[in-house]
Amino acid sequence: MSGIGSTSFRGLLAAALVLNGCATKSETPPRAGVSFPPVFRANFPDPFILEHEGRYLAYATNDGANVQMAASTDLMNWRLLMEEGASGRKHDAMPVLPTWAKEGFTWAPEVLKTDAGYVLYFTARHTANGLQCIGAATSQDPLGPFTSEASAPLVCQEALGGTIDASPFRASDGQLYLYFKNDGNHSAFNKPTELFAQRLSQDGLQLVGEPVSLLRNDKPWERHVVEAPTMVERGGAYFLFFSAGDYGWQDSERVSSYAVGYATCEGPLGPCVDAPTNPFLASTSQPCLSGPGHQAVFQAGGKDLMAFHSWSATPSCGPANQGRFMHLAELSWQNGVPRLAPR
């Protein structure tokens, strides 16, 4: 999720929607016969799911906690984790941020299991430069508390607007990689947004070598933003899922322009080519699905699943103003092409 400079960006986007023919309130939005109802009706943006000891743990962008969490045993019934006692506070997987980070801007957490425990990758506001940057914190328990003694971010592309949306990936040979996006749509930079990959050390705490650019926002449906990279390897083939467009739901739009696409890659460091059929998952009004995005892929019961969020909506497919809800869909592969279906 990209949040810096959203006011000026959304103004530009509103004009672009008219010029490019995107669905607005005065137009008929796309229709679809497939419904992906939310599985968790709470504000839970940028969801990531980890299986642990017979249950599923979900992590999300800050909303009363730096890293809020939910849990489920069947993936359909979820409960928000709360602090023990009568405090009424949400459980926080990372209650104390590192010294470089400012509270209130902790986005898109993802967790990697390593031989030493767990690493939480997160986006936070840098107190020194005011940009969103990526950090890493560790814990022996996936519930936390995750802690970091780092005095600086793990990665922060200051000349490119900052860095957000870290996503770790372990290749079949055991090598670790980190994927991320430069926040070029920051209003003070107005640069292209790109998705990068870089090798990680085996403990997941150090970047190795130089980052490689895999994709940039060069397709009309992507608008000014590509973000939220997710690398998946299946059958020796590599698929880079990502989100694009404005994550918000603007007054000028019948449904949000945010959507999910994918690219095929020759390896973890590319090169990658956008799928010609993108977007892979887009908004519809019948049934209502507005702004699906910030996907994460995981396995359960031998099947691939995709988690994503969309905006809460009224029965008439208008904004319900309850934030972004979490959805799950079954991800399958047909002749090397990914497909989504309701669970």
Residue pairs with C-beta under 8 A, 6 or more apart in sequence:
1 45
1 46
1 61
1 107
1 108
1 164
1 165
1 227
1 228
1 247
1 294
2 164
2 181
2 183
2 185
2 193
2 225
2 227
2 247
3 105
3 107
3 132
4 131
4 132
4 161
4 162
4 183
4 185
4 186
4 187
5 185
5 186
5 187
5 188
6 246
6 248
7 187
8 187
9 185
9 187
9 224
9 225
9 246
10 246
10 248
10 250
12 224
13 223
13 224
13 246
13 250
13 257
14 250
14 252
16 22
16 223
16 224
17 24
17 250
17 252
17 253
17 257
18 24
18 252
20 220
21 27
22 253
22 257
23 29
23 30
23 253
23 254
23 255
23 257
23 283
23 285
24 252
24 253
24 254
25 251
25 252
25 253
25 254
27 254
28 254
29 254
29 255
29 283
29 284
29 285
30 282
30 283
30 284
30 285
31 284
31 285
31 286
32 284
32 286
32 287
32 289
34 287
34 340
34 341
34 342
35 287
35 289
35 342
36 289
36 292
36 310
36 327
36 328
36 329
36 340
36 342
37 327
37 342
38 310
38 312
38 325
38 326
38 327
39 75
39 76
39 78
39 326
39 327
39 328
40 47
40 58
40 70
40 78
40 325
40 326
41 312
41 322
41 325
42 70
42 80
42 322
42 323
42 325
42 326
43 63
43 312
43 322
43 323
43 324
43 325
44 58
44 60
44 63
44 68
44 70
44 309
44 323
44 324
44 325
44 326
45 60
45 61
45 63
45 107
45 294
45 309
45 323
45 324
46 60
46 61
46 107
46 108
46 109
46 228
46 294
46 309
47 58
47 59
47 60
47 294
47 296
47 307
47 308
47 309
47 326
48 58
48 59
48 60
48 108
48 109
48 110
48 111
48 296
48 307
49 56
49 57
49 58
49 59
49 296
49 298
49 305
49 307
50 56
50 57
50 58
50 59
50 111
50 113
50 142
50 298
51 57
51 298
51 299
51 300
52 142
54 73
55 71
55 72
55 73
56 71
56 72
56 73
56 75
56 300
57 69
57 70
57 71
57 111
57 142
57 143
58 69
58 70
58 71
58 72
58 78
58 307
58 326
59 67
59 68
59 69
59 93
59 109
59 110
59 111
59 120
60 67
60 68
60 69
60 70
60 109
60 326
61 68
61 106
61 107
61 108
61 109
62 68
62 104
62 105
62 106
62 107
63 90
63 323
64 89
64 90
65 89
65 90
65 91
65 92
65 93
65 95
66 92
66 93
66 94
66 95
66 97
66 103
66 106
66 122
67 92
67 93
67 94
67 106
67 109
67 120
67 122
67 144
67 146
68 80
68 81
68 90
68 91
68 92
68 93
69 80
69 81
69 90
69 91
69 93
69 143
70 78
70 79
70 80
70 81
70 326
71 78
71 79
71 81
72 78
72 79
75 300
75 305
75 328
75 343
76 343
78 326
80 90
81 90
81 91
81 143
82 88
82 89
82 90
82 91
83 89
83 90
83 91
83 92
91 143
92 144
92 145
93 109
93 120
93 139
93 143
93 144
93 145
93 146
94 106
94 109
94 120
94 122
94 137
94 144
94 145
94 146
94 147
95 144
95 145
96 145
96 147
97 103
97 106
97 124
97 148
98 124
98 135
98 137
98 148
98 149
98 150
98 151
99 127
99 151
100 124
100 126
100 127
100 128
100 133
100 135
100 150
100 151
100 152
100 153
101 124
101 125
101 126
101 127
101 135
101 153
102 124
102 125
102 126
102 127
104 125
105 123
105 124
105 125
105 132
106 122
106 123
106 124
107 122
107 123
107 124
107 132
107 164
107 165
108 122
108 123
108 164
108 165
108 166
108 228
108 294
109 120
109 121
109 122
110 120
110 121
110 122
110 166
110 167
110 168
110 296
111 118
111 119
111 120
111 121
111 142
112 118
112 119
112 121
112 168
112 170
112 176
112 204
113 142
114 202
114 203
114 204
115 202
115 203
116 138
116 203
117 138
117 139
117 140
117 141
118 138
118 139
118 140
118 141
118 142
118 146
119 136
119 137
119 138
119 168
119 203
119 204
119 205
120 136
120 137
120 138
120 139
120 144
120 146
121 134
121 135
121 136
121 154
121 166
121 167
121 168
121 178
122 134
122 135
122 136
122 137
122 166
123 132
123 133
123 134
123 135
123 163
123 164
123 165
123 166
124 132
124 133
124 135
124 153
125 131
125 132
125 133
126 132
126 133
126 153
126 156
126 162
129 156
129 158
129 162
131 156
131 158
131 161
131 162
131 163
131 183
131 186
132 162
132 163
132 164
132 183
133 153
133 154
133 155
133 156
133 162
133 163
133 164
134 153
134 154
134 155
134 156
134 163
134 164
134 166
134 180
135 148
135 150
135 153
135 154
136 148
136 150
136 154
136 166
136 204
136 205
137 146
137 147
137 148
138 146
138 147
138 148
138 205
139 145
139 146
139 147
153 163
154 166
154 178
154 205
154 207
155 163
155 166
155 178
155 180
155 198
155 207
155 211
156 162
156 163
157 163
157 182
157 183
160 182
160 183
160 184
160 189
160 191
160 194
161 182
161 183
161 184
161 185
161 186
161 188
161 189
161 191
162 182
162 183
162 186
163 180
163 181
163 182
163 183
164 180
164 181
164 183
164 227
165 179
165 180
165 181
165 227
165 228
165 229
165 294
166 178
166 179
166 180
167 178
167 179
167 180
167 228
167 229
167 230
167 231
167 296
168 176
168 177
168 178
168 179
168 200
168 204
169 176
169 177
169 178
169 179
169 231
169 233
169 268
170 176
170 177
171 177
171 233
171 268
172 233
174 202
175 199
175 268
176 199
176 200
176 201
176 202
176 204
177 197
177 198
177 199
177 200
177 231
177 268
177 269
178 197
178 198
178 199
178 200
178 207
179 195
179 196
179 197
179 214
179 229
179 230
179 231
179 240
180 195
180 196
180 198
180 211
180 229
181 193
181 194
181 195
181 196
181 226
181 227
181 228
181 229
182 191
182 193
182 194
182 196
183 189
183 193
184 190
184 191
184 192
184 193
184 194
185 191
185 193
185 224
185 225
192 216
192 217
192 218
193 216
193 217
193 224
193 225
193 226
193 227
194 213
194 214
194 215
194 216
194 217
194 226
195 213
195 214
195 215
195 216
195 226
195 227
195 229
195 240
195 242
196 211
196 212
196 213
196 214
197 211
197 212
197 214
197 229
197 231
197 268
197 269
197 270
198 207
198 208
198 209
198 210
198 211
198 212
199 207
199 208
199 209
199 269
200 206
200 207
200 208
201 207
201 208
212 269
212 270
214 229
214 240
214 263
214 265
214 269
214 270
214 271
214 272
215 226
215 240
215 242
215 263
215 272
215 274
216 226
217 223
217 224
217 225
217 226
217 244
219 244
219 261
219 274
219 278
221 244
221 245
221 259
221 261
221 278
221 279
221 282
222 244
222 245
222 261
223 244
223 245
223 246
223 257
224 246
225 244
225 245
225 246
225 247
226 242
226 243
226 244
226 261
227 242
227 243
227 244
227 294
228 242
228 243
228 293
228 294
228 295
229 240
229 241
229 242
230 240
230 241
230 242
230 295
230 296
230 297
231 238
231 239
231 240
231 241
231 265
231 268
232 238
232 239
232 240
232 241
232 297
232 304
233 239
233 268
234 304
234 333
235 333
235 336
237 264
237 336
238 264
238 265
238 266
238 267
238 268
238 272
239 262
239 263
239 264
239 265
239 338
240 262
240 263
240 264
240 265
240 272
241 260
241 261
241 262
241 280
241 295
241 297
241 306
241 338
242 260
242 261
242 262
242 263
243 258
243 259
243 260
243 261
243 293
243 294
243 295
244 258
244 259
244 260
244 261
244 279
244 293
245 256
245 257
245 258
245 259
245 293
246 256
246 257
246 258
247 256
247 258
247 291
247 293
247 294
248 256
248 258
248 291
249 255
249 256
249 290
249 291
249 311
249 319
250 256
250 257
254 285
254 317
255 283
255 284
255 285
255 288
255 289
255 290
255 291
255 317
256 283
256 290
256 291
256 310
256 311
257 283
257 291
258 283
258 291
258 292
258 293
259 279
259 280
259 281
259 282
259 283
259 292
259 293
260 279
260 280
260 281
260 282
260 292
260 293
260 295
260 308
261 274
261 275
261 278
261 279
261 280
262 274
262 275
262 278
262 280
262 338
263 272
263 273
263 274
263 275
264 272
264 273
264 275
265 271
265 272
265 273
266 272
280 338
280 340
281 292
281 295
281 308
281 329
281 340
282 292
283 289
283 290
283 291
283 292
283 310
285 317
286 317
288 313
288 317
289 310
289 313
290 310
290 311
290 313
290 317
290 319
291 309
291 310
291 311
291 324
292 308
292 309
292 310
292 327
293 308
293 309
293 310
294 308
294 309
295 306
295 307
295 308
296 306
296 307
296 308
297 304
297 305
297 306
297 307
297 331
298 304
298 305
298 307
299 305
303 330
303 331
303 332
304 330
304 331
304 332
304 333
305 328
305 329
305 330
305 331
305 343
306 328
306 329
306 330
306 331
306 340
307 326
307 327
307 328
308 326
308 327
308 329
309 324
309 325
309 326
309 327
310 324
310 325
310 327
311 319
311 320
311 323
311 324
311 325
312 319
312 320
312 321
312 322
312 323
312 324
312 325
313 319
313 320
314 320
328 343
329 340
329 341
329 342
329 343
330 340
330 341
330 342
330 343
331 338
331 339
331 340
332 338
332 339
332 340
332 341
333 339
